Amino acid sequence: MKKILILGGGFGGVATYKRLHKLVHPANIHDLKIELINRTNYFTFSPMLHEVATGSVEREHIVQPLREIIGCCGKDFHQANVIKVDPKKKLVYTDMGNHSYDVLVLALGVEQSYFNTPGAKEHALALKWLPGAIAIRNRIINSFEQASDMHDKKEPKAMNKYLNFVIVGGGATGTELAGQISDLVHNEMSKYYGDISKNHANIILVHAGERLLEQLSPGASKAAYKKLKSMDVQILLKNTVTEVTKDSVKLSSNISIPSNSVFWTAGTESHLKGIL
């Protein structure tokens, strides 16, 4: 029996498993075994992560157990972190044991890239996976709590770092997140934190390119820019982040923004780095 091993339970891994499973189950005339390894036991519908981050949808609405997707062959799923792949020995090393294979499918996706920006990985929150979306949601709520406390102590200047929400990256994810946060801050949050004027909160979108949504047409970029401006989002184009600290973000234009809420959506890198 030949074994096909799929690494990754995202869109690519799940689609590959389901297609192959249909070909071999239940007769399995080709004498194949298909197994899937993923670091979590659930599939995440990542295009809606920004809505989880702002509470527009519940986290349960964008995840599905992988064993439910696999269905009848749940025993062929393994939850583990892939450590290394040895193509010569045809072995995959994980933190839960090793797995041999005859055919390997690499569908591990990508990780967040911080472009070696000092402090970014330590202090910015990345919107790449479900835990990141939950962390962003919690940070926004906690920031308003802290700002409310500063307001009660009559320390308006101290409120700034809690009410400046900086989104790094003007691609699809960053643009959508900026709009969602603006809607959350200027509507729902203003209801619950009446002591804080909604004018105190600033949503700042930082993008290195000359226009938003550069993968789309100039017309789409212009429409997105106009819409975000109408939602009171401040847009800083042709700016890169040079450093992120616990309480601020510094830009290439020598601007320093006091903020403890930096949300990173810029760039990705291969998850295979260090594995192969």
Secondary structure as GFF3:
##gff-version 3
##sequence-region A 1 276
A	DSSP	beta_strand	2	7	.	.	.	ID=ss1
A	DSSP	alpha_helix	11	24	.	.	.	ID=ss2
A	DSSP	beta_strand	32	38	.	.	.	ID=ss3
A	DSSP	beta_strand	42	44	.	.	.	ID=ss4
A	DSSP	three_ten_helix	46	48	.	.	.	ID=ss5
A	DSSP	alpha_helix	49	53	.	.	.	ID=ss6
A	DSSP	three_ten_helix	59	62	.	.	.	ID=ss7
A	DSSP	beta_strand	63	65	.	.	.	ID=ss8
A	DSSP	alpha_helix	66	70	.	.	.	ID=ss9
A	DSSP	three_ten_helix	71	76	.	.	.	ID=ss10
A	DSSP	beta_strand	77	79	.	.	.	ID=ss11
A	DSSP	beta_strand	82	86	.	.	.	ID=ss12
A	DSSP	beta_strand	91	94	.	.	.	ID=ss13
A	DSSP	beta_strand	97	100	.	.	.	ID=ss14
A	DSSP	beta_strand	103	106	.	.	.	ID=ss15
A	DSSP	beta_strand	110	112	.	.	.	ID=ss16
A	DSSP	alpha_helix	120	123	.	.	.	ID=ss17
A	DSSP	beta_strand	125	126	.	.	.	ID=ss18
A	DSSP	alpha_helix	130	152	.	.	.	ID=ss19
A	DSSP	alpha_helix	156	163	.	.	.	ID=ss20
A	DSSP	beta_strand	164	168	.	.	.	ID=ss21
A	DSSP	alpha_helix	172	183	.	.	.	ID=ss22
A	DSSP	pi_helix	184	188	.	.	.	ID=ss23
A	DSSP	alpha_helix	189	192	.	.	.	ID=ss24
A	DSSP	three_ten_helix	198	200	.	.	.	ID=ss25
A	DSSP	beta_strand	202	206	.	.	.	ID=ss26
A	DSSP	alpha_helix	218	230	.	.	.	ID=ss27
A	DSSP	beta_strand	233	236	.	.	.	ID=ss28
A	DSSP	beta_strand	241	244	.	.	.	ID=ss29
A	DSSP	beta_strand	248	251	.	.	.	ID=ss30
A	DSSP	beta_strand	256	258	.	.	.	ID=ss31
A	DSSP	beta_strand	261	264	.	.	.	ID=ss32
A	DSSP	beta_strand	268	270	.	.	.	ID=ss33
###
